[in-house]
C-alpha cells in the first residue's frame, strides 16, 4: 500500500486514517515520519504502534531540520564583517515636540517572563514621557501564533498603548529600532528602515549555550554596531572591553508598591529561586547548598519558587510554590529570613526585591553580581555548597536579624524604576540628537 506521510500540521488526521485502515483489516499500513524522534514523541505514534504493532510499519526518514531560534536567512543576510549598511545610520526624521518613535523587536513572549516584564516596564515609562513605542514580535519558529502572543501581552502584563505587530523587515518609519535578544538583533540588522539601532541587553547570552553555533551567533550580535543599553554595569563593561561595543547601563530598581517590609517578627523560612531548565541559575548547586543548610537548621522551612518541582525528589523537605504573583512573592519573602539566589551570568532582579522585604539575599560571589548588586546587605559567598550554606546559616543565626531586616529594607527604599526609566530615555534622546546633528 502507498505510504502515508505524517506532516507536522496534519499528524492527527494522518494517524486517524492509518488507524481506520488497520481496523478495517488492512494487513500493512506504512507511515513515513520525518524529523524522527520529535514527531514520534509528539504525534501519538507510540500508542498506535503498541496497539497495532503487527500491522503498522513506521519508516523514519532522514529529513531532519536544524533547530535555531533565528531564521537561517536572517543570519546569512546580516553580514556584519562588511561596512555597516546605510540603514543602520540614524534617521533624520524627528517626531513633533522632540518625542521619539521607538520600535522594539521582541522574542516570543510567555506569561511571567522576567525579561519581557522589564522591557514592558520601560515601554510604559517611555510612553508616559510622550514617546511612541511599537512592539514587533520576531517568531521564526512559530511555535505559538501571533494572536496568542498578542493575547498573552494584553492579558498577562500591565497595560501599554504600544501597537503590537508581527515582525517583517519592512518596519514602519521610526527614530530607533531596539533589539532585545540575540535572534532579534539579526532581524533588526536586516531591516531596511533607516533608524538608530539600539541593543537592550539584559544578560550575556552566549553563556546560555555550550560552546557551539548558538553561542557564536549570539556573541556576533555584539559586533553589529548597535548602541548597547545594559541591565547593570557588568554587561556594559564586558561588551565594551571584549567587543568594542558602545554601551550605557541602567541600575536595577524595585517597585515599592509590590515589594516592602511588612515588619513581621517571625521569619521561619528560607527561599530559593529554583529553575532546573535554566543552567545559569545553578539549580543542582542550590539543592546541595540547601541539603547542608537543612542538616544544620531543620527547623527552617525551605520554600522553592520559580518552577513547579513536583517531579523532583530532593534530599530535604520543601514547600513547592512554582510561579507566584508579586503579591504572593512579597508575602513569602516577608516570611523568610534569607533567600538563596544563584546567578552565574548577569545578576537577577531578585536580590534587590528580597532586600526590599527585609529578606537577606545569599548570592554567589562573582564580578557579574558584585558590579550590579551594590548593596552591603547582600551576602556574597563562594560558589560552593559549603560556602553558600554557611552564608545561609550566618543569616538566620544573627542575634539582631530582625533589626537587620529593617535596615536591609531601608537601604533600598530610595531605589526606583522611574530613575532607571529616566536613564534609558536620556540615552535614546541623546543618541537621536547626536544623529540628527
C-alpha positions as CSV (number, residue, x, y, z in Angstrom):
1,X,0.0,0.0,0.0
2,X,1.1,3.6,-0.7
3,X,2.9,5.0,2.4
4,X,1.1,7.7,4.4
5,X,3.3,10.7,5.3
6,X,2.7,12.3,8.6
7,X,3.1,16.0,8.1
8,X,3.8,18.4,11.0
9,X,0.5,20.2,10.9
10,X,-1.7,17.2,9.9
11,X,-0.4,14.4,12.2
12,X,-3.7,13.7,13.9
13,X,-5.6,13.4,10.5
14,X,-3.0,11.0,9.0
15,X,-2.9,8.9,12.1
16,X,-6.7,8.6,12.2
17,X,-6.5,7.4,8.5
18,X,-3.9,4.9,9.3
19,X,-5.8,3.6,12.3
20,X,-9.1,3.4,10.4
21,X,-7.4,1.2,7.7
22,X,-5.9,-1.1,10.3
23,X,-9.3,-1.5,11.9
24,X,-10.8,-2.5,8.5
25,X,-8.3,-5.3,8.4
26,X,-5.7,-3.9,6.0
27,X,-2.7,-6.1,6.5
28,X,0.0,-3.4,6.4
29,X,0.0,0.3,6.7
30,X,3.3,2.2,6.2
31,X,3.8,5.7,7.6
32,X,6.8,7.7,6.7
33,X,7.7,10.0,9.6
34,X,10.1,13.0,9.0
35,X,12.1,14.5,11.9
36,X,12.1,11.1,13.5
37,X,12.2,11.4,17.3
38,X,10.4,14.7,17.7
39,X,7.4,13.8,15.6
40,X,7.3,10.2,17.0
41,X,7.1,11.7,20.5
42,X,4.5,14.3,19.8
43,X,2.2,12.5,17.4
44,X,0.8,9.7,19.4
45,X,2.5,7.1,17.2
46,X,3.9,5.3,20.2
47,X,0.4,4.4,21.4
48,X,-0.6,3.4,17.8
49,X,2.5,1.3,17.4
50,X,1.7,-0.6,20.6
51,X,-1.9,-1.2,19.6
52,X,-1.1,-2.3,16.0
53,X,2.4,-3.4,16.3
54,X,2.0,-6.2,13.7
55,X,0.2,-4.1,11.1
56,X,1.8,-0.7,11.3
57,X,5.2,0.0,9.8
58,X,6.9,3.3,10.7
59,X,9.7,4.4,8.5
60,X,11.8,7.1,9.9
61,X,13.1,9.4,7.1
62,X,16.3,11.4,7.2
63,X,14.6,14.7,6.8
64,X,15.8,16.3,9.9
65,X,15.9,20.1,10.4
66,X,18.4,22.3,12.2
67,X,16.7,24.0,15.1
68,X,17.8,27.5,15.9
69,X,15.8,30.4,17.4
70,X,16.8,32.6,14.4
71,X,16.0,32.2,10.7
72,X,18.8,30.9,8.5
73,X,18.3,33.7,6.0
74,X,18.5,36.4,8.7
75,X,21.9,35.1,9.9
76,X,23.2,34.9,6.3
77,X,21.9,38.3,5.3
78,X,23.4,40.0,8.4
79,X,27.0,40.3,7.1
80,X,28.5,42.3,9.9
81,X,32.0,41.7,8.6
82,X,31.5,44.3,5.9
83,X,31.0,48.0,6.3
84,X,27.7,48.8,8.1
85,X,24.7,49.2,5.8
86,X,23.3,52.6,5.3
87,X,20.1,51.5,7.0
88,X,21.9,51.3,10.3
89,X,22.7,55.0,10.1
90,X,20.4,57.3,12.1
91,X,17.3,58.8,10.6
92,X,16.8,62.5,10.0
93,X,13.1,62.2,11.0
94,X,12.0,63.5,14.4
95,X,8.6,63.4,15.8
96,X,6.7,66.6,16.7
97,X,7.8,68.1,20.0
98,X,11.0,66.1,20.2
99,X,9.3,62.8,21.1
100,X,10.6,59.6,19.5
101,X,9.0,56.7,17.8
102,X,10.8,53.6,19.1
103,X,10.3,50.1,17.6
104,X,11.1,47.2,19.9
105,X,11.9,43.8,18.3
106,X,11.0,41.1,20.8
107,X,11.3,37.3,21.0
108,X,8.2,35.3,21.6
109,X,6.6,36.1,25.0
110,X,5.5,33.7,27.7
111,X,3.5,34.6,30.8
112,X,5.6,35.7,33.6
113,X,8.8,36.3,31.6
114,X,11.2,38.4,33.6
115,X,12.9,39.8,30.5
116,X,9.6,40.9,28.9
117,X,8.4,42.3,32.3
118,X,11.5,44.6,32.4
119,X,11.1,45.7,28.7
120,X,7.4,46.5,29.1
121,X,8.2,48.5,32.3
122,X,10.5,50.7,30.2
123,X,7.9,50.9,27.4
124,X,5.3,52.2,29.8
125,X,7.8,54.7,31.2
126,X,8.7,56.0,27.7
127,X,5.0,56.3,26.8
128,X,4.4,58.3,30.0
129,X,7.2,60.7,28.8
130,X,5.4,61.2,25.5
131,X,7.2,58.8,23.2
132,X,5.5,56.3,20.9
133,X,6.5,52.6,21.1
134,X,5.7,49.8,18.8
135,X,6.3,46.1,19.7
136,X,7.3,43.7,16.8
137,X,7.4,40.0,17.7
138,X,10.1,38.0,15.9
139,X,9.0,34.4,15.9
140,X,10.7,32.4,13.1
141,X,9.9,29.0,14.6
142,X,6.2,29.9,15.1
143,X,5.6,27.6,18.0
144,X,2.8,30.0,19.1
145,X,0.7,32.1,16.8
146,X,0.9,35.9,16.6
147,X,-2.7,36.0,18.0
148,X,-1.5,34.0,21.1
149,X,1.4,36.4,21.5
150,X,-0.9,39.5,21.5
151,X,-3.3,37.8,23.9
152,X,-0.5,37.0,26.3
153,X,0.7,40.6,26.3
154,X,-2.7,42.1,26.7
155,X,-3.9,39.7,29.4
156,X,-0.7,38.9,31.3
157,X,1.1,42.2,31.6
158,X,0.3,45.7,32.7
159,X,-1.4,47.9,30.1
160,X,0.5,49.7,27.4
161,X,-0.6,51.9,24.5
162,X,2.1,50.3,22.2
163,X,0.8,48.8,19.0
164,X,1.8,45.1,18.7
165,X,2.9,43.9,15.2
166,X,4.2,40.8,13.6
167,X,7.8,41.4,12.6
168,X,8.6,42.0,8.9
169,X,11.7,43.6,7.6
170,X,9.8,46.5,6.1
171,X,9.1,48.1,9.5
172,X,7.2,51.4,9.9
173,X,9.4,54.6,9.9
174,X,10.8,55.3,13.3
175,X,13.6,57.0,15.2
176,X,15.0,53.9,16.9
177,X,15.0,50.2,16.5
178,X,15.7,48.2,19.7
179,X,16.9,44.6,19.6
180,X,16.1,42.8,22.8
181,X,17.6,39.3,22.5
182,X,20.3,37.9,20.1
183,X,17.9,36.4,17.5
184,X,16.1,39.8,17.3
185,X,19.4,41.6,16.6
186,X,19.7,39.7,13.3
187,X,16.1,40.8,12.4
188,X,16.9,44.4,13.4
189,X,20.1,44.4,11.4
190,X,18.4,43.3,8.2
191,X,15.5,45.7,8.3
192,X,15.8,48.5,5.7
193,X,14.2,51.1,7.9
194,X,16.7,53.9,8.4
195,X,16.8,54.4,12.2
196,X,19.3,54.3,15.0
197,X,19.9,50.8,16.3
198,X,20.0,50.0,20.0
199,X,20.5,46.7,21.8
200,X,18.7,46.3,25.1
201,X,20.9,43.7,26.8
202,X,19.7,42.0,30.0
203,X,22.2,39.2,30.1
204,X,25.3,37.8,28.4
205,X,23.5,35.4,26.1
206,X,26.5,33.4,24.7
207,X,26.6,31.8,28.2
208,X,23.2,30.4,27.7
209,X,24.7,27.7,25.4
210,X,27.6,25.2,25.3
211,X,30.4,26.2,23.0
212,X,28.9,25.9,19.5
213,X,26.9,27.6,16.8
214,X,24.3,29.2,19.1
215,X,27.0,30.8,21.4
216,X,28.9,32.1,18.4
217,X,25.9,33.6,16.7
218,X,24.8,35.2,20.0
219,X,28.3,36.7,20.5
220,X,28.5,38.0,16.9
221,X,25.5,40.3,17.6
222,X,27.6,42.5,19.9
223,X,29.7,43.4,16.8
224,X,26.7,44.7,14.8
225,X,27.4,48.4,15.6
226,X,24.4,48.9,17.8
227,X,24.4,51.1,20.9
228,X,24.1,48.9,24.0
229,X,21.7,49.7,26.8
230,X,22.5,47.2,29.5
231,X,21.0,46.0,32.8
232,X,23.8,46.9,35.2
233,X,27.4,47.8,34.8
234,X,28.9,44.3,34.4
235,X,27.3,43.9,31.0
236,X,28.3,47.3,29.7
237,X,31.9,46.8,30.9
238,X,32.1,43.3,29.4
239,X,30.6,44.3,26.0
240,X,32.8,47.4,25.6
241,X,36.0,45.7,26.6
242,X,35.6,42.5,24.7
243,X,33.6,43.6,21.6
244,X,34.3,47.4,21.4
245,X,30.5,47.9,21.7
246,X,29.5,51.4,22.8
247,X,27.2,51.0,25.9
248,X,25.4,52.8,28.6
249,X,23.8,51.0,31.6
250,X,20.9,51.5,34.0
251,X,20.8,50.4,37.6
252,X,18.2,48.0,38.9
253,X,15.2,49.4,40.6
254,X,12.5,48.0,42.8
255,X,8.8,48.7,42.9
256,X,8.0,49.7,46.4
257,X,4.3,49.1,45.9
258,X,5.0,45.4,45.2
259,X,7.9,44.6,47.5
260,X,8.1,46.1,51.0
261,X,8.8,45.1,54.6
262,X,5.7,44.1,56.5
263,X,7.5,44.3,59.8
264,X,6.9,40.7,60.8
265,X,8.7,39.5,63.9
266,X,9.0,35.8,62.8
267,X,10.7,34.7,59.6
268,X,10.8,30.9,59.9
269,X,11.8,30.2,56.3
270,X,14.4,30.5,53.6
271,X,13.6,30.7,49.9
272,X,15.4,29.5,46.8
273,X,14.9,30.6,43.2
274,X,14.8,27.2,41.5
275,X,14.9,26.9,37.8
276,X,16.1,23.5,36.7
277,X,15.7,24.2,33.0
278,X,17.9,27.4,33.3
279,X,21.5,26.3,33.8
280,X,22.7,29.8,34.7
281,X,20.5,29.6,37.9
282,X,22.6,26.8,39.3
283,X,19.7,24.5,40.4
284,X,21.8,21.5,41.4
285,X,24.3,23.7,43.3
286,X,21.4,25.3,45.2
287,X,20.0,21.9,46.1
288,X,23.3,20.8,47.5
289,X,23.5,24.0,49.5
290,X,20.1,23.6,50.9
291,X,20.8,20.0,51.9
292,X,23.7,21.2,54.0
293,X,21.6,24.0,55.4
294,X,18.8,21.7,56.4
295,X,21.2,19.4,58.3
296,X,22.2,22.4,60.4
297,X,18.8,24.1,60.6
298,X,15.9,21.5,60.2
299,X,13.6,23.9,62.0
300,X,13.6,26.3,59.0
301,X,11.0,25.8,56.2
302,X,12.6,25.7,52.7
303,X,10.5,27.4,50.0
304,X,11.1,26.7,46.3
305,X,9.9,29.2,43.7
306,X,10.3,29.7,40.0
307,X,9.0,26.4,38.7
308,X,6.8,23.5,39.8
309,X,9.2,20.9,41.3
310,X,6.6,18.3,41.9
311,X,8.5,15.6,39.9
312,X,11.8,16.2,41.8
313,X,12.8,14.1,44.8
314,X,15.0,16.4,46.8
315,X,17.1,15.4,49.8
316,X,15.1,17.6,52.2
317,X,11.5,18.6,52.8
318,X,10.4,21.7,50.9
319,X,7.3,23.7,50.0
320,X,6.7,23.7,46.3
321,X,5.3,27.1,45.2
322,X,6.1,27.2,41.5
323,X,5.5,30.6,39.8
324,X,3.9,33.2,42.1
325,X,2.4,36.7,41.6
326,X,4.2,39.7,43.0
327,X,1.7,39.9,45.8
328,X,2.3,36.3,46.9
329,X,6.1,36.7,46.5
330,X,6.1,39.7,48.8
331,X,4.2,37.8,51.4
332,X,6.5,34.8,51.1
333,X,9.7,36.9,51.3
334,X,8.4,38.6,54.4
335,X,8.1,35.1,56.0
336,X,11.8,34.3,55.2
337,X,15.0,35.3,56.9
338,X,17.2,34.7,53.8
339,X,16.9,33.9,50.1
340,X,19.4,31.9,48.0
341,X,19.8,33.4,44.6
342,X,22.4,31.8,42.3
343,X,23.3,33.9,39.2
344,X,26.1,32.6,37.0
345,X,25.6,35.3,34.3
346,X,24.1,38.7,35.0
347,X,22.6,39.2,38.4
348,X,18.9,38.5,38.9
349,X,16.4,41.2,40.0
350,X,15.5,39.0,42.9
351,X,18.2,40.1,45.4
352,X,17.0,43.7,45.3
353,X,13.4,42.6,45.7
354,X,14.4,40.4,48.6
355,X,16.1,43.3,50.3
356,X,13.1,45.5,50.0
357,X,11.1,43.0,52.1
358,X,13.9,42.6,54.7
359,X,14.9,39.1,53.5
360,X,18.7,38.8,53.2
361,X,19.9,37.6,49.8
362,X,22.7,35.0,49.7
363,X,24.4,35.3,46.3
364,X,27.4,33.5,44.6
365,X,30.4,35.8,44.7
366,X,31.5,36.9,41.2
367,X,32.0,40.2,39.3
368,X,28.7,39.8,37.4
369,X,27.0,40.0,40.8
370,X,29.1,42.5,42.7
371,X,29.2,45.0,39.9
372,X,25.4,45.0,39.8
373,X,24.2,44.4,43.3
374,X,25.8,47.4,45.0
375,X,24.2,46.8,48.5
376,X,26.3,46.0,51.6
377,X,23.3,43.9,52.8
378,X,23.8,41.3,50.0
379,X,25.8,38.4,51.4
380,X,28.2,37.1,48.9
381,X,29.7,33.6,49.2
382,X,32.0,31.4,47.1
383,X,30.0,29.2,44.6
384,X,30.4,26.1,46.6
385,X,27.7,24.2,48.6
386,X,29.6,24.7,51.9
387,X,30.3,28.4,51.4
388,X,26.7,29.2,50.3
389,X,25.2,27.0,53.1
390,X,27.5,28.8,55.6
391,X,26.2,32.2,54.5
392,X,22.6,31.0,54.8
393,X,23.3,29.8,58.3
394,X,25.0,33.1,59.3
395,X,22.0,35.0,58.1
396,X,19.5,33.0,60.2
397,X,21.7,32.8,63.2
398,X,22.2,36.6,63.6
399,X,21.2,37.8,67.0
400,X,20.0,41.1,65.5
401,X,18.3,39.5,62.5
402,X,15.0,41.4,63.0
403,X,16.6,44.8,63.2
404,X,19.0,43.8,60.4
405,X,16.0,43.0,58.2
406,X,14.6,46.5,58.8
407,X,17.9,48.1,57.9
408,X,18.2,46.0,54.7
409,X,14.7,47.1,53.6
410,X,15.6,50.7,54.3
411,X,18.8,50.5,52.3
412,X,16.9,50.1,49.0
413,X,13.9,52.2,49.7
414,X,15.2,55.0,47.5
415,X,15.7,52.7,44.5
416,X,13.2,53.4,41.8
417,X,12.4,52.0,38.4
418,X,11.5,55.6,37.4
419,X,15.1,56.6,37.8
420,X,16.2,53.7,35.6
421,X,13.4,54.7,33.1
422,X,14.7,58.3,33.0
423,X,18.2,57.0,32.4
424,X,17.1,54.8,29.4
425,X,15.0,57.7,28.0
426,X,18.0,60.0,28.2
427,X,20.1,57.5,26.3
428,X,17.6,57.2,23.4
429,X,17.1,61.0,23.2
430,X,20.8,61.8,23.4
431,X,21.7,59.3,20.6
432,X,18.9,60.6,18.5
433,X,20.0,64.2,18.9
434,X,23.6,63.3,18.1
435,X,22.5,61.5,15.0
436,X,20.3,64.4,13.8
437,X,23.1,67.0,14.3
